[in-house]
Amino acid sequence: WPAETLFGALWAGRPSLGHLSLPLVGLAGGVGLTALAFARWQLPRVARRYQRQPEGLVSLDTPYRQHLWERVRSRVQDLLAQAGLGDLAASHARHQARLDRFLAEDLRHFYEQIR
């Protein structure tokens, strides 16, 4: 531990990494507890709300979107009923990779066919 406090070192103009060790541990602990609280209590509450009312997931402002939603609504409800906490991040990363691949390769191929 440093001989002087963080505020004393800042006032004297000579703070070091040792002065930041306790604040960084406190910050990491606070972020970890916040993430745990969100994952343990808030995320299941949000999942239950969208299981009861899945229309909140999408914007239904056009007749096309309303018709499309009616076609996929039951599938979305089934997926929401089966989803766990770990499924959310894994599914998001997988879908993001598919979108990136589509934009990088497939969409370019479509444009080449149009030309």
Order of alpha helices (4+ residues) and beta strands (2+ residues): alpha-alpha-alpha-alpha-alpha-alpha
